[in-house]
C-alpha cells in the first residue's frame, strides 16, 4: 500500500512562519512536521510515499530527498499552482498506481496507527463498487465545533451528530478517474457523492491528533510536548 501526503498548500494561516518555509517543514522538537508523519508511515509498513508540492516545493525536496532518512521512498508530484486535495490526487494518479492508497495532510501531528489501514485497503481493493473509501474522524476540536460529517453503523453520513474529518483516509484511485489532470478541485463537497451512495466507511479515532493550522496551534503543540517549535533557523 502506498500513501500520499498533501504538502502543496500555501499555509496562509501560519504566516509569518510560512512566508519563507512551507508549512510541512515547520519544526516540532527539532524535526519537520512532515518527518514525524513519514516516520509513522514507515513504522506501519507503508514505505512508498507520494508527496505533492507547489508552494516552495524545492525546499521540501531538498529537505526530504528520496525519503531514505525517514525510512520511506518518496516520489514527487509537482504542481505549478496548488490544485487542492482532489485535484492534487488526480494529478498524482500515475505515481499512485491502481491500488487503494492512504491520503493524509502534511500538517498533522498524530499517534494514529496507520498499520490498521492495510486491511481496509485490501477490502476496498476487493470490491471498490461496494466500498470506495474510508475516512478517519475525530471529536470536534474547539476551532471546528460544528464538525464535518456523521458516522453511523460504520458508514459515513452527512447528517448530525457530526465529527471532524481527520484528514486521514483510504481511497480507491478509481474515484478520481473522472477528474482531468490539472483541475483545481477540493475533496469536499465533491466526495460526498460517494458518501451519499453508501460507499464510504469510517472510524472514530480518540488518540492524539493535531491539525496544525495556525501559529497558535503550533505553539500549543510545542507546550503539550514540552519541546521547541517554529521555522527552521536556516531558512
Beta strands, then each sheet from edge to edge (+ up, - down):
strand 1: 2-6
strand 2: 27-28
strand 3: 31-32
strand 4: 48-53
strand 5: 73-78
strand 6: 101-105
strand 7: 108-110
strand 8: 133-138
strand 9: 150-152
strand 10: 155-157
strand 11: 164-171
strand 12: 200-205
strand 13: 209-211
strand 14: 229-230
sheet 1: 5+ 4+ 1+ 6+ 11- 8+ 12+
sheet 2: 3+ 2- 14+
sheet 3: 7+ 13-
sheet 4: 9+ 10-
end
